[in-house]
């Protein structure tokens, strides 16, 4: 996205380029949902150990960031990768 965002012709036409990088999100049919249902104790241990906020995310939380990036409020945000992972990622 950084490279695309640097395209003068597109950028000056008002096009921005961003990505959203979700972490563990609890959705229907996801491995996280299955893990939580089938092994609730192990699931909670993993969450407590590996997730700084003490929980996994929701689809609505990812959608809110995507909606922001598509809004006029984010008109100066381009070439970004926004992590929506509750500080789960260990790099960037």
N, CA, C and O atoms as a CHARMM CRD file, in Angstrom:
* protein
*
  368
    1    1 UNK  N      0.80300  -1.17500   0.00000 PROA 1      0.00000
    2    1 UNK  CA     0.00000   0.00000   0.00000 PROA 1      0.00000
    3    1 UNK  C      0.85700   1.25400   0.00000 PROA 1      0.00000
    4    1 UNK  O      0.47700   2.27600  -0.57300 PROA 1      0.00000
    5    2 UNK  N      2.00800   1.17400   0.64100 PROA 2      0.00000
    6    2 UNK  CA     2.89500   2.33800   0.67300 PROA 2      0.00000
    7    2 UNK  C      3.28800   2.73300  -0.75500 PROA 2      0.00000
    8    2 UNK  O      3.27200   3.91300  -1.10400 PROA 2      0.00000
    9    3 UNK  N      3.63500   1.75000  -1.56800 PROA 3      0.00000
   10    3 UNK  CA     4.02900   2.02800  -2.95000 PROA 3      0.00000
   11    3 UNK  C      2.86600   2.59400  -3.74400 PROA 3      0.00000
   12    3 UNK  O      3.03700   3.56000  -4.48800 PROA 3      0.00000
   13    4 UNK  N      1.69200   2.01100  -3.59600 PROA 4      0.00000
   14    4 UNK  CA     0.52100   2.51000  -4.31300 PROA 4      0.00000
   15    4 UNK  C      0.18800   3.93200  -3.87000 PROA 4      0.00000
   16    4 UNK  O     -0.16500   4.77800  -4.69100 PROA 4      0.00000
   17    5 UNK  N      0.30100   4.18700  -2.58200 PROA 5      0.00000
   18    5 UNK  CA     0.01300   5.51500  -2.05300 PROA 5      0.00000
   19    5 UNK  C      0.95100   6.58100  -2.57700 PROA 5      0.00000
   20    5 UNK  O      0.61100   7.76400  -2.56200 PROA 5      0.00000
   21    6 UNK  N      2.12100   6.18500  -3.03900 PROA 6      0.00000
   22    6 UNK  CA     3.10100   7.13400  -3.55600 PROA 6      0.00000
   23    6 UNK  C      2.86900   7.47900  -5.02500 PROA 6      0.00000
   24    6 UNK  O      3.59400   8.30700  -5.57700 PROA 6      0.00000
   25    7 UNK  N      1.88500   6.87100  -5.66500 PROA 7      0.00000
   26    7 UNK  CA     1.56300   7.16800  -7.05800 PROA 7      0.00000
   27    7 UNK  C      0.92300   8.55100  -7.12900 PROA 7      0.00000
   28    7 UNK  O     -0.21800   8.73400  -6.70400 PROA 7      0.00000
   29    8 UNK  N      1.64800   9.51300  -7.66100 PROA 8      0.00000
   30    8 UNK  CA     1.19900  10.90900  -7.67300 PROA 8      0.00000
   31    8 UNK  C     -0.13800  11.08200  -8.38300 PROA 8      0.00000
   32    8 UNK  O     -1.01700  11.79100  -7.89400 PROA 8      0.00000
   33    9 UNK  N     -0.28800  10.44700  -9.51400 PROA 9      0.00000
   34    9 UNK  CA    -1.52100  10.62100 -10.28700 PROA 9      0.00000
   35    9 UNK  C     -2.74400  10.14700  -9.48600 PROA 9      0.00000
   36    9 UNK  O     -3.75700  10.84300  -9.42300 PROA 9      0.00000
   37   10 UNK  N     -2.64300   8.97800  -8.88500 PROA 10     0.00000
   38   10 UNK  CA    -3.76300   8.45400  -8.10900 PROA 10     0.00000
   39   10 UNK  C     -3.98100   9.24000  -6.82700 PROA 10     0.00000
   40   10 UNK  O     -5.11200   9.57800  -6.47900 PROA 10     0.00000
   41   11 UNK  N     -2.88600   9.53000  -6.12400 PROA 11     0.00000
   42   11 UNK  CA    -2.99300  10.25100  -4.85900 PROA 11     0.00000
   43   11 UNK  C     -3.61100  11.63100  -5.05900 PROA 11     0.00000
   44   11 UNK  O     -4.43200  12.07000  -4.25400 PROA 11     0.00000
   45   12 UNK  N     -3.22300  12.29700  -6.11000 PROA 12     0.00000
   46   12 UNK  CA    -3.74000  13.64700  -6.35400 PROA 12     0.00000
   47   12 UNK  C     -5.15400  13.63300  -6.91600 PROA 12     0.00000
   48   12 UNK  O     -5.79000  14.67700  -7.06100 PROA 12     0.00000
   49   13 UNK  N     -5.63400  12.43900  -7.23000 PROA 13     0.00000
   50   13 UNK  CA    -7.03900  12.27500  -7.62200 PROA 13     0.00000
   51   13 UNK  C     -7.90400  11.97900  -6.39900 PROA 13     0.00000
   52   13 UNK  O     -9.11200  11.77600  -6.52200 PROA 13     0.00000
   53   14 UNK  N     -7.28600  11.95500  -5.22700 PROA 14     0.00000
   54   14 UNK  CA    -8.02300  11.72300  -3.99100 PROA 14     0.00000
   55   14 UNK  C     -8.11900  10.26900  -3.58000 PROA 14     0.00000
   56   14 UNK  O     -8.88900   9.92300  -2.68400 PROA 14     0.00000
   57   15 UNK  N     -7.34700   9.41900  -4.22600 PROA 15     0.00000
   58   15 UNK  CA    -7.37400   7.99300  -3.88500 PROA 15     0.00000
   59   15 UNK  C     -6.32400   7.71300  -2.81200 PROA 15     0.00000
   60   15 UNK  O     -5.16400   8.10300  -2.94700 PROA 15     0.00000
   61   16 UNK  N     -6.74000   7.04300  -1.76100 PROA 16     0.00000
   62   16 UNK  CA    -5.81100   6.63400  -0.71600 PROA 16     0.00000
   63   16 UNK  C     -5.71400   5.11600  -0.69100 PROA 16     0.00000
   64   16 UNK  O     -6.63500   4.41700  -1.11400 PROA 16     0.00000
   65   17 UNK  N     -4.61000   4.62200  -0.19900 PROA 17     0.00000
   66   17 UNK  CA    -4.33600   3.18500  -0.16700 PROA 17     0.00000
   67   17 UNK  C     -3.92600   2.78400   1.24000 PROA 17     0.00000
   68   17 UNK  O     -2.88900   3.21300   1.74700 PROA 17     0.00000
   69   18 UNK  N     -4.75200   1.96000   1.86100 PROA 18     0.00000
   70   18 UNK  CA    -4.48200   1.51000   3.22100 PROA 18     0.00000
   71   18 UNK  C     -4.91000   0.05800   3.36300 PROA 18     0.00000
   72   18 UNK  O     -5.73000  -0.44000   2.59200 PROA 18     0.00000
   73   19 UNK  N     -4.35400  -0.60400   4.34400 PROA 19     0.00000
   74   19 UNK  CA    -4.76600  -1.96700   4.65000 PROA 19     0.00000
   75   19 UNK  C     -5.08800  -2.06400   6.13800 PROA 19     0.00000
   76   19 UNK  O     -4.61800  -1.27400   6.95700 PROA 19     0.00000
   77   20 UNK  N     -5.89400  -3.04800   6.44600 PROA 20     0.00000
   78   20 UNK  CA    -6.23900  -3.35700   7.83000 PROA 20     0.00000
   79   20 UNK  C     -5.70600  -4.76000   8.10200 PROA 20     0.00000
   80   20 UNK  O     -5.95500  -5.68400   7.32700 PROA 20     0.00000
   81   21 UNK  N     -4.98500  -4.91500   9.18300 PROA 21     0.00000
   82   21 UNK  CA    -4.40300  -6.20700   9.54500 PROA 21     0.00000
   83   21 UNK  C     -5.02400  -6.68400  10.85300 PROA 21     0.00000
   84   21 UNK  O     -4.53300  -6.35500  11.93300 PROA 21     0.00000
   85   22 UNK  N     -6.10000  -7.45500  10.75600 PROA 22     0.00000
   86   22 UNK  CA    -6.73900  -7.92300  11.98400 PROA 22     0.00000
   87   22 UNK  C     -5.94000  -9.03000  12.65700 PROA 22     0.00000
   88   22 UNK  O     -5.25400  -9.81600  12.00300 PROA 22     0.00000
   89   23 UNK  N     -6.04700  -9.06800  13.95800 PROA 23     0.00000
   90   23 UNK  CA    -5.46000 -10.15400  14.73200 PROA 23     0.00000
   91   23 UNK  C     -6.49800 -11.24100  14.91900 PROA 23     0.00000
   92   23 UNK  O     -7.26400 -11.53800  14.00200 PROA 23     0.00000
   93   24 UNK  N     -6.52700 -11.82500  16.08000 PROA 24     0.00000
   94   24 UNK  CA    -7.49100 -12.88300  16.39000 PROA 24     0.00000
   95   24 UNK  C     -8.87300 -12.24400  16.54800 PROA 24     0.00000
   96   24 UNK  O     -9.09900 -11.41700  17.43100 PROA 24     0.00000
   97   25 UNK  N     -9.77900 -12.65000  15.67300 PROA 25     0.00000
   98   25 UNK  CA   -11.13500 -12.10100  15.67300 PROA 25     0.00000
   99   25 UNK  C    -12.11300 -13.25200  15.86300 PROA 25     0.00000
  100   25 UNK  O    -12.03100 -14.27200  15.17800 PROA 25     0.00000
  101   26 UNK  N    -13.03000 -13.07700  16.79300 PROA 26     0.00000
  102   26 UNK  CA   -14.00300 -14.11600  17.11300 PROA 26     0.00000
  103   26 UNK  C    -15.20900 -13.99500  16.17900 PROA 26     0.00000
  104   26 UNK  O    -16.10200 -13.17900  16.40700 PROA 26     0.00000
  105   27 UNK  N    -15.22200 -14.81500  15.13000 PROA 27     0.00000
  106   27 UNK  CA   -16.31800 -14.81300  14.16200 PROA 27     0.00000
  107   27 UNK  C    -16.91300 -16.20900  14.06300 PROA 27     0.00000
  108   27 UNK  O    -16.26200 -17.20200  14.38400 PROA 27     0.00000
  109   28 UNK  N    -18.14600 -16.26500  13.62000 PROA 28     0.00000
  110   28 UNK  CA   -18.78800 -17.56300  13.39900 PROA 28     0.00000
  111   28 UNK  C    -17.95900 -18.36100  12.39400 PROA 28     0.00000
  112   28 UNK  O    -17.54000 -17.83200  11.36500 PROA 28     0.00000
  113   29 UNK  N    -17.73100 -19.61400  12.69500 PROA 29     0.00000
  114   29 UNK  CA   -16.98600 -20.48700  11.78800 PROA 29     0.00000
  115   29 UNK  C    -15.48300 -20.34400  11.86100 PROA 29     0.00000
  116   29 UNK  O    -14.76300 -21.04600  11.15100 PROA 29     0.00000
  117   30 UNK  N    -14.98700 -19.44000  12.71300 PROA 30     0.00000
  118   30 UNK  CA   -13.54500 -19.25500  12.79500 PROA 30     0.00000
  119   30 UNK  C    -12.92800 -20.29600  13.72100 PROA 30     0.00000
  120   30 UNK  O    -13.61300 -20.84600  14.58400 PROA 30     0.00000
  121   31 UNK  N    -11.64000 -20.56700  13.54500 PROA 31     0.00000
  122   31 UNK  CA   -10.95900 -21.47300  14.47000 PROA 31     0.00000
  123   31 UNK  C    -11.02900 -20.97700  15.91400 PROA 31     0.00000
  124   31 UNK  O    -11.09000 -21.78400  16.84200 PROA 31     0.00000
  125   32 UNK  N    -11.02200 -19.66300  16.11300 PROA 32     0.00000
  126   32 UNK  CA   -11.09900 -19.11900  17.47100 PROA 32     0.00000
  127   32 UNK  C    -12.42800 -19.45800  18.12500 PROA 32     0.00000
  128   32 UNK  O    -12.46600 -19.81500  19.30300 PROA 32     0.00000
  129   33 UNK  N    -13.51000 -19.35200  17.38100 PROA 33     0.00000
  130   33 UNK  CA   -14.83600 -19.67000  17.92000 PROA 33     0.00000
  131   33 UNK  C    -14.90800 -21.14500  18.30200 PROA 33     0.00000
  132   33 UNK  O    -15.42800 -21.50100  19.36000 PROA 33     0.00000
  133   34 UNK  N    -14.37900 -21.99300  17.42700 PROA 34     0.00000
  134   34 UNK  CA   -14.36100 -23.43200  17.68700 PROA 34     0.00000
  135   34 UNK  C    -13.49800 -23.75500  18.90200 PROA 34     0.00000
  136   34 UNK  O    -13.89500 -24.55100  19.75300 PROA 34     0.00000
  137   35 UNK  N    -12.32100 -23.14200  18.98500 PROA 35     0.00000
  138   35 UNK  CA   -11.41100 -23.35100  20.10600 PROA 35     0.00000
  139   35 UNK  C    -12.08300 -22.94600  21.41700 PROA 35     0.00000
  140   35 UNK  O    -12.01000 -23.67000  22.40900 PROA 35     0.00000
  141   36 UNK  N    -12.73400 -21.79200  21.41200 PROA 36     0.00000
  142   36 UNK  CA   -13.40900 -21.30200  22.61300 PROA 36     0.00000
  143   36 UNK  C    -14.52300 -22.25100  23.04500 PROA 36     0.00000
  144   36 UNK  O    -14.70700 -22.50200  24.23600 PROA 36     0.00000
  145   37 UNK  N    -15.25500 -22.77000  22.08100 PROA 37     0.00000
  146   37 UNK  CA   -16.37500 -23.66900  22.38200 PROA 37     0.00000
  147   37 UNK  C    -15.89100 -25.03500  22.85900 PROA 37     0.00000
  148   37 UNK  O    -16.40400 -25.57000  23.84200 PROA 37     0.00000
  149   38 UNK  N    -14.90700 -25.59500  22.16500 PROA 38     0.00000
  150   38 UNK  CA   -14.46200 -26.96200  22.43900 PROA 38     0.00000
  151   38 UNK  C    -13.47600 -27.09200  23.59600 PROA 38     0.00000
  152   38 UNK  O    -13.44200 -28.11600  24.27800 PROA 38     0.00000
  153   39 UNK  N    -12.68000 -26.05500  23.81100 PROA 39     0.00000
  154   39 UNK  CA   -11.67600 -26.10800  24.87900 PROA 39     0.00000
  155   39 UNK  C    -11.63900 -24.77400  25.62900 PROA 39     0.00000
  156   39 UNK  O    -10.64300 -24.05200  25.57300 PROA 39     0.00000
  157   40 UNK  N    -12.71900 -24.45400  26.32500 PROA 40     0.00000
  158   40 UNK  CA   -12.80700 -23.12500  26.94500 PROA 40     0.00000
  159   40 UNK  C    -11.66500 -22.80600  27.91500 PROA 40     0.00000
  160   40 UNK  O    -11.21800 -21.66100  27.97600 PROA 40     0.00000
  161   41 UNK  N    -11.19500 -23.77900  28.66100 PROA 41     0.00000
  162   41 UNK  CA   -10.10900 -23.51400  29.60900 PROA 41     0.00000
  163   41 UNK  C     -8.80000 -23.20100  28.89300 PROA 41     0.00000
  164   41 UNK  O     -8.10200 -22.25200  29.25000 PROA 41     0.00000
  165   42 UNK  N     -8.46800 -24.00600  27.87700 PROA 42     0.00000
  166   42 UNK  CA    -7.23800 -23.75600  27.10200 PROA 42     0.00000
  167   42 UNK  C     -7.33800 -22.43700  26.34300 PROA 42     0.00000
  168   42 UNK  O     -6.37100 -21.68200  26.24400 PROA 42     0.00000
  169   43 UNK  N     -8.52800 -22.17900  25.81200 PROA 43     0.00000
  170   43 UNK  CA    -8.74900 -20.91600  25.10500 PROA 43     0.00000
  171   43 UNK  C     -8.45500 -19.74100  26.04600 PROA 43     0.00000
  172   43 UNK  O     -7.70900 -18.83100  25.68400 PROA 43     0.00000
  173   44 UNK  N     -9.02700 -19.75800  27.23000 PROA 44     0.00000
  174   44 UNK  CA    -8.84300 -18.64900  28.16500 PROA 44     0.00000
  175   44 UNK  C     -7.39500 -18.53600  28.61000 PROA 44     0.00000
  176   44 UNK  O     -6.88900 -17.42800  28.78900 PROA 44     0.00000
  177   45 UNK  N     -6.71600 -19.67200  28.79300 PROA 45     0.00000
  178   45 UNK  CA    -5.30000 -19.63400  29.15400 PROA 45     0.00000
  179   45 UNK  C     -4.48600 -18.94800  28.06500 PROA 45     0.00000
  180   45 UNK  O     -3.62300 -18.12100  28.36100 PROA 45     0.00000
  181   46 UNK  N     -4.75600 -19.28500  26.81400 PROA 46     0.00000
  182   46 UNK  CA    -4.04300 -18.66700  25.68800 PROA 46     0.00000
  183   46 UNK  C     -4.31300 -17.17000  25.63700 PROA 46     0.00000
  184   46 UNK  O     -3.39400 -16.36800  25.47100 PROA 46     0.00000
  185   47 UNK  N     -5.57100 -16.80300  25.78000 PROA 47     0.00000
  186   47 UNK  CA    -5.93600 -15.38700  25.75400 PROA 47     0.00000
  187   47 UNK  C     -5.23200 -14.63900  26.88200 PROA 47     0.00000
  188   47 UNK  O     -4.66500 -13.56900  26.66200 PROA 47     0.00000
  189   48 UNK  N     -5.26800 -15.19700  28.08200 PROA 48     0.00000
  190   48 UNK  CA    -4.62000 -14.55800  29.22900 PROA 48     0.00000
  191   48 UNK  C     -3.11600 -14.42300  29.02800 PROA 48     0.00000
  192   48 UNK  O     -2.51600 -13.43000  29.44000 PROA 48     0.00000
  193   49 UNK  N     -2.51300 -15.41500  28.39800 PROA 49     0.00000
  194   49 UNK  CA    -1.06100 -15.43300  28.20200 PROA 49     0.00000
  195   49 UNK  C     -0.61700 -14.55400  27.02200 PROA 49     0.00000
  196   49 UNK  O      0.37600 -13.83600  27.13300 PROA 49     0.00000
  197   50 UNK  N     -1.33800 -14.60400  25.90200 PROA 50     0.00000
  198   50 UNK  CA    -0.83100 -14.02700  24.65700 PROA 50     0.00000
  199   50 UNK  C     -1.50200 -12.73700  24.18600 PROA 50     0.00000
  200   50 UNK  O     -1.01500 -12.09700  23.25400 PROA 50     0.00000
  201   51 UNK  N     -2.59900 -12.35000  24.81000 PROA 51     0.00000
  202   51 UNK  CA    -3.33100 -11.18700  24.33300 PROA 51     0.00000
  203   51 UNK  C     -3.34600 -10.09300  25.40500 PROA 51     0.00000
  204   51 UNK  O     -4.01300 -10.24200  26.42900 PROA 51     0.00000
  205   52 UNK  N     -2.62100  -9.00400  25.17800 PROA 52     0.00000
  206   52 UNK  CA    -2.49300  -7.95800  26.19000 PROA 52     0.00000
  207   52 UNK  C     -3.82300  -7.41300  26.71300 PROA 52     0.00000
  208   52 UNK  O     -3.92200  -7.06600  27.89000 PROA 52     0.00000
  209   53 UNK  N     -4.84100  -7.33500  25.86400 PROA 53     0.00000
  210   53 UNK  CA    -6.12300  -6.80600  26.32200 PROA 53     0.00000
  211   53 UNK  C     -6.97400  -7.86200  27.01900 PROA 53     0.00000
  212   53 UNK  O     -8.04600  -7.55400  27.54000 PROA 53     0.00000
  213   54 UNK  N     -6.50100  -9.10400  27.02900 PROA 54     0.00000
  214   54 UNK  CA    -7.21700 -10.16500  27.71600 PROA 54     0.00000
  215   54 UNK  C     -8.44200 -10.67400  26.98300 PROA 54     0.00000
  216   54 UNK  O     -9.33400 -11.26400  27.59300 PROA 54     0.00000
  217   55 UNK  N     -8.49200 -10.45200  25.67900 PROA 55     0.00000
  218   55 UNK  CA    -9.61900 -10.92300  24.87800 PROA 55     0.00000
  219   55 UNK  C     -9.24100 -10.90200  23.40700 PROA 55     0.00000
  220   55 UNK  O     -8.24300 -10.29200  23.02300 PROA 55     0.00000
  221   56 UNK  N    -10.04100 -11.57000  22.58700 PROA 56     0.00000
  222   56 UNK  CA    -9.87600 -11.47400  21.13900 PROA 56     0.00000
  223   56 UNK  C    -10.83600 -10.40100  20.64100 PROA 56     0.00000
  224   56 UNK  O    -11.70700  -9.94100  21.38000 PROA 56     0.00000
  225   57 UNK  N    -10.67000 -10.01100  19.39400 PROA 57     0.00000
  226   57 UNK  CA   -11.46700  -8.92600  18.84100 PROA 57     0.00000
  227   57 UNK  C    -12.78900  -9.38300  18.25600 PROA 57     0.00000
  228   57 UNK  O    -13.08600 -10.57500  18.17200 PROA 57     0.00000
  229   58 UNK  N    -13.57300  -8.39300  17.85600 PROA 58     0.00000
  230   58 UNK  CA   -14.86400  -8.65200  17.22300 PROA 58     0.00000
  231   58 UNK  C    -14.84300  -8.13100  15.78900 PROA 58     0.00000
  232   58 UNK  O    -14.05300  -7.24500  15.46200 PROA 58     0.00000
  233   59 UNK  N    -15.69700  -8.67000  14.94500 PROA 59     0.00000
  234   59 UNK  CA   -15.78900  -8.15400  13.57700 PROA 59     0.00000
  235   59 UNK  C    -16.14400  -6.66300  13.55300 PROA 59     0.00000
  236   59 UNK  O    -15.68300  -5.92700  12.68100 PROA 59     0.00000
  237   60 UNK  N    -16.94800  -6.23300  14.49200 PROA 60     0.00000
  238   60 UNK  CA   -17.34900  -4.82500  14.54300 PROA 60     0.00000
  239   60 UNK  C    -16.15500  -3.90200  14.79200 PROA 60     0.00000
  240   60 UNK  O    -16.11400  -2.78300  14.28200 PROA 60     0.00000
  241   61 UNK  N    -15.19200  -4.37200  15.57300 PROA 61     0.00000
  242   61 UNK  CA   -14.00700  -3.55000  15.84100 PROA 61     0.00000
  243   61 UNK  C    -13.14900  -3.39200  14.58500 PROA 61     0.00000
  244   61 UNK  O    -12.59500  -2.32200  14.33500 PROA 61     0.00000
  245   62 UNK  N    -13.04700  -4.44900  13.80900 PROA 62     0.00000
  246   62 UNK  CA   -12.30400  -4.36700  12.54300 PROA 62     0.00000
  247   62 UNK  C    -13.06200  -3.47800  11.56600 PROA 62     0.00000
  248   62 UNK  O    -12.46700  -2.63600  10.89400 PROA 62     0.00000
  249   63 UNK  N    -14.36700  -3.66400  11.49000 PROA 63     0.00000
  250   63 UNK  CA   -15.19600  -2.87700  10.57400 PROA 63     0.00000
  251   63 UNK  C    -15.12300  -1.38600  10.88800 PROA 63     0.00000
  252   63 UNK  O    -15.13100  -0.56000   9.97500 PROA 63     0.00000
  253   64 UNK  N    -15.05300  -1.03700  12.16300 PROA 64     0.00000
  254   64 UNK  CA   -14.98200   0.37500  12.54400 PROA 64     0.00000
  255   64 UNK  C    -13.70800   1.02700  12.01400 PROA 64     0.00000
  256   64 UNK  O    -13.73300   2.17500  11.57000 PROA 64     0.00000
  257   65 UNK  N    -12.60500   0.30300  12.05900 PROA 65     0.00000
  258   65 UNK  CA   -11.34400   0.84900  11.54500 PROA 65     0.00000
  259   65 UNK  C    -11.41100   0.96600  10.02100 PROA 65     0.00000
  260   65 UNK  O    -10.97800   1.97000   9.45400 PROA 65     0.00000
  261   66 UNK  N    -11.95100  -0.05500   9.36300 PROA 66     0.00000
  262   66 UNK  CA   -12.09700   0.00300   7.90600 PROA 66     0.00000
  263   66 UNK  C    -12.99900   1.16100   7.49600 PROA 66     0.00000
  264   66 UNK  O    -12.70200   1.87400   6.53800 PROA 66     0.00000
  265   67 UNK  N    -14.08900   1.34600   8.21100 PROA 67     0.00000
  266   67 UNK  CA   -15.00300   2.45300   7.90300 PROA 67     0.00000
  267   67 UNK  C    -14.31000   3.79800   8.08600 PROA 67     0.00000
  268   67 UNK  O    -14.49100   4.71100   7.28100 PROA 67     0.00000
  269   68 UNK  N    -13.52300   3.91500   9.14000 PROA 68     0.00000
  270   68 UNK  CA   -12.77100   5.15500   9.35100 PROA 68     0.00000
  271   68 UNK  C    -11.83600   5.42300   8.18100 PROA 68     0.00000
  272   68 UNK  O    -11.78500   6.54100   7.66800 PROA 68     0.00000
  273   69 UNK  N    -11.09600   4.40500   7.75700 PROA 69     0.00000
  274   69 UNK  CA   -10.14200   4.59600   6.66400 PROA 69     0.00000
  275   69 UNK  C    -10.82700   4.97500   5.35100 PROA 69     0.00000
  276   69 UNK  O    -10.20900   5.59100   4.48200 PROA 69     0.00000
  277   70 UNK  N    -12.08200   4.61200   5.20900 PROA 70     0.00000
  278   70 UNK  CA   -12.85700   4.95600   4.00600 PROA 70     0.00000
  279   70 UNK  C    -13.55000   6.30900   4.13700 PROA 70     0.00000
  280   70 UNK  O    -14.16100   6.78600   3.18000 PROA 70     0.00000
  281   71 UNK  N    -13.46300   6.92000   5.29000 PROA 71     0.00000
  282   71 UNK  CA   -14.19000   8.16600   5.53500 PROA 71     0.00000
  283   71 UNK  C    -13.34500   9.39700   5.20000 PROA 71     0.00000
  284   71 UNK  O    -12.12900   9.31600   5.02300 PROA 71     0.00000
  285   72 UNK  N    -14.01700  10.51500   5.12200 PROA 72     0.00000
  286   72 UNK  CA   -13.33200  11.79000   4.90300 PROA 72     0.00000
  287   72 UNK  C    -12.38700  12.12800   6.05600 PROA 72     0.00000
  288   72 UNK  O    -11.38900  12.82300   5.86200 PROA 72     0.00000
  289   73 UNK  N    -12.70200  11.63900   7.24600 PROA 73     0.00000
  290   73 UNK  CA   -11.84400  11.91500   8.40400 PROA 73     0.00000
  291   73 UNK  C    -10.44600  11.34800   8.21800 PROA 73     0.00000
  292   73 UNK  O     -9.49900  11.82600   8.84200 PROA 73     0.00000
  293   74 UNK  N    -10.30200  10.33900   7.37100 PROA 74     0.00000
  294   74 UNK  CA    -8.99900   9.72400   7.12700 PROA 74     0.00000
  295   74 UNK  C     -8.41600  10.15700   5.78200 PROA 74     0.00000
  296   74 UNK  O     -7.60200   9.44000   5.19900 PROA 74     0.00000
  297   75 UNK  N     -8.82300  11.30700   5.29600 PROA 75     0.00000
  298   75 UNK  CA    -8.39600  11.73900   3.96200 PROA 75     0.00000
  299   75 UNK  C     -6.88600  11.95000   3.83800 PROA 75     0.00000
  300   75 UNK  O     -6.36400  11.97000   2.72300 PROA 75     0.00000
  301   76 UNK  N     -6.18400  12.10600   4.94200 PROA 76     0.00000
  302   76 UNK  CA    -4.73100  12.29800   4.89400 PROA 76     0.00000
  303   76 UNK  C     -3.98300  11.03900   5.30200 PROA 76     0.00000
  304   76 UNK  O     -2.76200  11.06600   5.45800 PROA 76     0.00000
  305   77 UNK  N     -4.69600   9.94300   5.47600 PROA 77     0.00000
  306   77 UNK  CA    -4.07600   8.66100   5.81200 PROA 77     0.00000
  307   77 UNK  C     -3.94100   7.87100   4.51500 PROA 77     0.00000
  308   77 UNK  O     -4.94100   7.51300   3.89200 PROA 77     0.00000
  309   78 UNK  N     -2.71600   7.60400   4.11600 PROA 78     0.00000
  310   78 UNK  CA    -2.49100   6.81700   2.90500 PROA 78     0.00000
  311   78 UNK  C     -1.16000   6.08900   3.02300 PROA 78     0.00000
  312   78 UNK  O     -0.18800   6.62700   3.55300 PROA 78     0.00000
  313   79 UNK  N     -1.13000   4.87100   2.52700 PROA 79     0.00000
  314   79 UNK  CA     0.07300   4.05900   2.59800 PROA 79     0.00000
  315   79 UNK  C      0.24400   3.38600   3.94400 PROA 79     0.00000
  316   79 UNK  O      1.34700   2.96600   4.29600 PROA 79     0.00000
  317   80 UNK  N     -0.83400   3.28000   4.69700 PROA 80     0.00000
  318   80 UNK  CA    -0.74500   2.73700   6.05800 PROA 80     0.00000
  319   80 UNK  C     -1.27100   1.30600   6.13800 PROA 80     0.00000
  320   80 UNK  O     -2.15100   0.89800   5.38100 PROA 80     0.00000
  321   81 UNK  N     -0.71400   0.57900   7.06000 PROA 81     0.00000
  322   81 UNK  CA    -1.24700  -0.72300   7.45400 PROA 81     0.00000
  323   81 UNK  C     -1.62600  -0.58300   8.91900 PROA 81     0.00000
  324   81 UNK  O     -0.76100  -0.40700   9.77800 PROA 81     0.00000
  325   82 UNK  N     -2.91600  -0.66000   9.20100 PROA 82     0.00000
  326   82 UNK  CA    -3.40500  -0.45900  10.55800 PROA 82     0.00000
  327   82 UNK  C     -3.67300  -1.81600  11.19600 PROA 82     0.00000
  328   82 UNK  O     -4.52200  -2.57800  10.73300 PROA 82     0.00000
  329   83 UNK  N     -2.95000  -2.10200  12.24800 PROA 83     0.00000
  330   83 UNK  CA    -3.16600  -3.33800  12.99900 PROA 83     0.00000
  331   83 UNK  C     -4.38700  -3.17100  13.89600 PROA 83     0.00000
  332   83 UNK  O     -4.50000  -2.20400  14.64900 PROA 83     0.00000
  333   84 UNK  N     -5.28300  -4.12400  13.79800 PROA 84     0.00000
  334   84 UNK  CA    -6.45500  -4.15100  14.67500 PROA 84     0.00000
  335   84 UNK  C     -6.35600  -5.47600  15.40900 PROA 84     0.00000
  336   84 UNK  O     -7.05500  -6.44100  15.09900 PROA 84     0.00000
  337   85 UNK  N     -5.47100  -5.49300  16.38500 PROA 85     0.00000
  338   85 UNK  CA    -5.13700  -6.76500  17.02900 PROA 85     0.00000
  339   85 UNK  C     -4.95200  -6.66000  18.53900 PROA 85     0.00000
  340   85 UNK  O     -4.43300  -7.58700  19.16000 PROA 85     0.00000
  341   86 UNK  N     -5.36400  -5.55500  19.13400 PROA 86     0.00000
  342   86 UNK  CA    -5.24300  -5.42900  20.57900 PROA 86     0.00000
  343   86 UNK  C     -3.82400  -5.57800  21.08300 PROA 86     0.00000
  344   86 UNK  O     -3.60900  -6.07600  22.18800 PROA 86     0.00000
  345   87 UNK  N     -2.85400  -5.15600  20.29300 PROA 87     0.00000
  346   87 UNK  CA    -1.42200  -5.24300  20.62100 PROA 87     0.00000
  347   87 UNK  C     -0.90800  -6.68100  20.63600 PROA 87     0.00000
  348   87 UNK  O      0.10800  -6.98300  21.26200 PROA 87     0.00000
  349   88 UNK  N     -1.62100  -7.55700  19.94100 PROA 88     0.00000
  350   88 UNK  CA    -1.20300  -8.96100  19.86100 PROA 88     0.00000
  351   88 UNK  C      0.07700  -9.13700  19.06300 PROA 88     0.00000
  352   88 UNK  O      0.92100  -9.95900  19.41900 PROA 88     0.00000
  353   89 UNK  N      0.23200  -8.37400  17.98700 PROA 89     0.00000
  354   89 UNK  CA     1.39600  -8.56200  17.11100 PROA 89     0.00000
  355   89 UNK  C      2.67600  -8.20600  17.83200 PROA 89     0.00000
  356   89 UNK  O      2.70900  -7.32300  18.68900 PROA 89     0.00000
  357   90 UNK  N      3.71600  -8.90800  17.47100 PROA 90     0.00000
  358   90 UNK  CA     5.00500  -8.71900  18.14000 PROA 90     0.00000
  359   90 UNK  C      5.99500  -7.93500  17.28900 PROA 90     0.00000
  360   90 UNK  O      7.12800  -7.69400  17.70600 PROA 90     0.00000
  361   91 UNK  N      5.56600  -7.54200  16.10100 PROA 91     0.00000
  362   91 UNK  CA     6.46300  -6.76900  15.22500 PROA 91     0.00000
  363   91 UNK  C      5.68600  -5.67500  14.53200 PROA 91     0.00000
  364   91 UNK  O      4.45900  -5.62300  14.62600 PROA 91     0.00000
  365   92 UNK  N      6.37900  -4.81300  13.84800 PROA 92     0.00000
  366   92 UNK  CA     5.89400  -3.67400  13.04200 PROA 92     0.00000
  367   92 UNK  C      6.76700  -2.52400  13.34800 PROA 92     0.00000
  368   92 UNK  O      6.57300  -1.43900  12.80000 PROA 92     0.00000
